[in-house]
Amino acid sequence: MRSLAERPESPVVGVAVPHESAALHVTGAALYTDDLVGRAPGVLHAWPVQAPHAHARVAMLRTPPALEVPGVVRVLTAADVPGINDAGIKGDEPLFPTEVMFYGHAVCWVLGETLEAARVGAERVEVEYAPLPSLLTLPEAIEAGSFQGSRLTLARGDAAAGLAGAAHRFGGEFEFGGQEHFYLETHASLAHVDEGGQVFVQSSTQHPTETQEIVAHVLGLHSHEVTVQCVRMGGGFGGKEMQPHGFAAVAALGAVLTGRPVRVRLTRTQDLTMTGKRHGFHASWEVGFDDDGHILALRATLTSDGGWSLDLSEPVLTRALCHIDNAYFVPDIEVHGRIARTNKTSQTAFRGFGGPQGMLVLEDILGRCAPVLGIDPAELRRRNFYAPGQTTPYGQPVRHAERLVAIWDVLHERAEVERRRREIDAFNAVHRDLKRALAMTPVKFGISFNLTAFNQAGALVHVYKDGSVLVNHGGTEMGQGLHTKMLQVAATALGVPLAFVRLAPTRTDKVPNTSATAASSSTDLNGGAVKDACEQIRGRLAEVAARRLSIHPDDVRFTAGKVTGIGFKDRDLTFAEVVRDAYLQRVPLFAAGFYRTEGLHWDPDRMQGEPFKYFAYGAAASEVEVDGFTGAYRFVRTDIVHDVGDSLSPLIDLGQIEGGFVQGAGWLTLEELVWDTSDGERRGRLATQAASTYKLPSFSEMPEELYVHLFEKATESGVVYGSKAVGEPPLMLAFSVREALRQAAGAFGPAGRTVELAGPATPEAVFWAVQAAREAGREAAERAAASSQARADEPTGPPAPVRG
């Protein structure tokens, strides 16, 4: 078997090909979970009964009035659950709750012949609630001591001593919001039971195996009695890693009880009000620098808003702590982490999985401190980059740390930073009410699941007698191009054209015990498994071909559908011919592949180890223009240099980098989640529950110029065909936009002062930062005028004698 990173002659990987479903997407022919409803005769539709309280006890629940509505077939309640009434993995998420934990919590579900019948039936269900005190904000939860899950500490050295010995010491607080996934396809499940009692669930899920397990334990079944399939998702971004399980369980329970297919498909408002978001965070911190601007010590406490249940909050917090360093070496560090319990939706995975939140804390610190230190923010960042031989606070060597400086320098040159900064200075000098700024920020992001056991994958590859190939693997497709890359990996490993290979939908009865498609690891894991399966088959075919060609199997080569030997110029076989011979010789033409990431270790109690296979690096330079009257801004230009190793599929990677950057810019600048925190009857209600009130980035929020360059000569050993993950790391490139906004706001006032910027940095937040800068300018001008006047009023001494 070849090494994992080695590429053969004329590989299909590395070729820019379109997304495998691109034509289906743009023509509308692509099928998603809810599109399959038309193929299920007699389907019932589910509608939730949502509670109008942030926190309350269900005092009474009467369902008979709903059954009087024509078309209503059944109402599902806790009494109907034959197994465990819980939709989570921590035992703290009752599927049918007796205690409402957030505004919009579903207490039961109505099944109807039509969606309208189910909706009307849900309105007729009679529920009495006994309201209870609620906590909605992080400050409220912190003051009340409302926490859940483990408390974590990441430490190295002596942070207290490092701070005490620092020439410059600063402290502060920073609270920033979460983010709604807003995938185009809302949560959807379709379940039916076959004649043998097998429960089959079509689900828009990033984690089919876990969906299978949750459905099974709700129904009181074993996993082999439940099959989950995911055709594709219309976006996921982490929001469909844990959250789909309960909806799939509702559909499956309804199908078991009624004997008919049951569909659950949330409306956009239901999806926004019932499902989790990116965790918002609060940070308090102290940092120390030496006279040269090197970070000496950092002490911080991070508090995440977990919502009403744990969900994935513990691993999200773990990754936040492991990424607080971003690209910077911090000799002495002590960071504490805790999870607040609030009466909101259970916050969950989101692209970056806590990494962006941890990294944002230190980026905000550097952005605040640079002006006070009198050091250019980009230079302050560069001075603190990891150097070869240094390790992270949790003890992992930072391999290829030299790439940080190399990427930074390439970006500096490609973005023409020096020339543009001179132009920006000239622009700002003549524009009183418009200011521009250019900021550069780096990214260092660890790739692998924090939980070591998740770093494994399987695949099942079939080669048919005509030479065509069918690939099954454990990853799910949500538009990110995973299937496209797996096609390219299989075609490369077998030495056949891309057209020879087809992907089958992801199913738990084809590849069992899969990990979630998450953590930017799906290509690494599933690609390794697909390559393993294909190489098993190719090895068998090589022996068959060797006998035909009278050569050693090691000398057989598979290229572009042809099979030949080293040095052969005039003799070859077609791939299909060799496959046919193999079949006639009773050689197996299918294989199960497996891959486990080597070299990982993590001790969650000590927060020490080497949890990541490698680090993905990148950097971005963004220029913005801010209007001093309104705080409105425009993104002038962004340049990105990003390390994807040897790209498996350059077109897919470019799309992921661009999309991740824009999604990150949305989180940092526009996407503000607002809950009603009043003491009125709507306390806890999500106010931003539609696209009209929750502001998503659109074409107008794209940089007017966007340039992406894939870092060259970046082969990553020990990873499939030398590639690197690309799903999550680009999101953090958007820090450059936020830091540019900070610098532009600061340009309205005097130099040398801290600029505090709220998160997200909405136009309103930027306006207040501009106002603070202008006020500081006025105060500085008044002090200067007063000082000047005082000097003018001072006596100048006795008059000079008159000489005559």
RASULQUI-V89723 format. One line per field, one symbol per residue. phi: phi as a letter, one per 30 degrees, with the letter a starting at -180 (. if undefined). burial: I if it has 16 or more other C-alpha atoms within 10 Angstrom, else O. A space follows every 50 residues. Layout:
phi->???
burial->???
//
This chain:
phi->.dddddcddhdddjcdbdedceddddciddccedddedccdidcccbdcc dcbdaacddabcceeddddejdcaccbeddddccdaccccibbedbdcbd cadjedcabccbdbdddddddddddcbcccebebbccdedddddicbbid ccbcbaibddddddcddbbbblbacbddaddhedcddbbbbbcddcidcc bcbdbdbeddeeddeddddiccddcbccbbdaccjbhjdcdcdddddddd dddddddcibdbccbdddddddcccdbdddbbbcabbbbddciddcabba bcbccdidbdhcdddddeddddcddhccdcdcbbbcbbcdcbcbeddbda fjhjeedddddddddddddedddibeeddddddceecejdbdecjcdddi eddedddedddedddhddddddddeddddcbdcbbcabbbbcbbbdcldd dedddbababccccddjdbbccbddccbjdjedddddddddddcibdedd cbccedbdccbdhddddaihcddeddddddddddddddddddddddddch bdedcdbcbhicbbbeidcbbabdedddddddddchcdcbaccbbbddic abcdddhbkbdcdacccaabbbcbbcdddbidbbcdabcbbbccicedae dddeddddddddddddedbbdcdbcdcdcddcejdddccaddccdcdbed cdedbbbbbdechbecdibehidbdbdcededddedddddddddddddbd dibdccbdbdddedddeddddddddddddddddddddddddddddcjddd ddcb
burial->OOOIIOIIOOIIIIOOIOIIIOOOOOOOOOOIIIOOIOOOOOIIIIIIII IIIIIIIIOOOOIOOIIOIOIIIIIIIIOOIOOIIIIIOOOOIIIIIIII IIIIIIIIIIIIIIIOIIIIIIIIIOIOIOIOOIIIIIOOIIOOOOIIOI OIIIIIOOIIOIIOOIOIIIOOOIIIIIIIIIIOIIIIIIIIIOOOOOII IIIIIIIIIIIIIIIIIIIOIOIOIIIIIIIIIIIIIIIIIIIIIIIIII IIIIIIOIIIIIIIIIOIOIIIIIIIIIIIIIIIIIIIIIOOIIIIIIII IIIIIIIIIIIIIIIIIIIIIIIIIIIIIIIIIIIIIIIIIIIIIIIIII IIIIIIIIIIIIIIIIIIIIIOIOOOIIOIIIIIIIIOOIIIIIOIIIII IOIIIOIIOIIIOIIOIOOOIOOIOOOIOOOOOIIIIIIIIIIIIIIIII OIOIIIIIIIIIIOIOIIIIIIIIIIIIIIIIIIIIIIIIIIIIIIIIOI IIIOIIIIOIIIIIIIIIIIIIIIIIIIIIIIIIIIIIIIIIIIIIOOIO IOIOOIIIIIIIIIIOOOOOOIIIIIIIIIIIIOOOIOIIIIIIIIIOOI IIOOOOIIIIIIIIIIIIIIIIIIIIIIOOIOIIIIIIIIIIIIIIIIII IIIIIIIIIIIIIIIIIIIIIIIIIIOOOOOIIIIIOIIIOOOIIIIOOO IIIOOOIIIIIOOIIIIIIIIIIIIIIIIIIIIIIIIIIIIIIIIIIIII OOIIIIIIIIIIIOIIIIIIIIIIOIIOOOOOOOOOOOOOOOOOOOOOOO OOOO
//
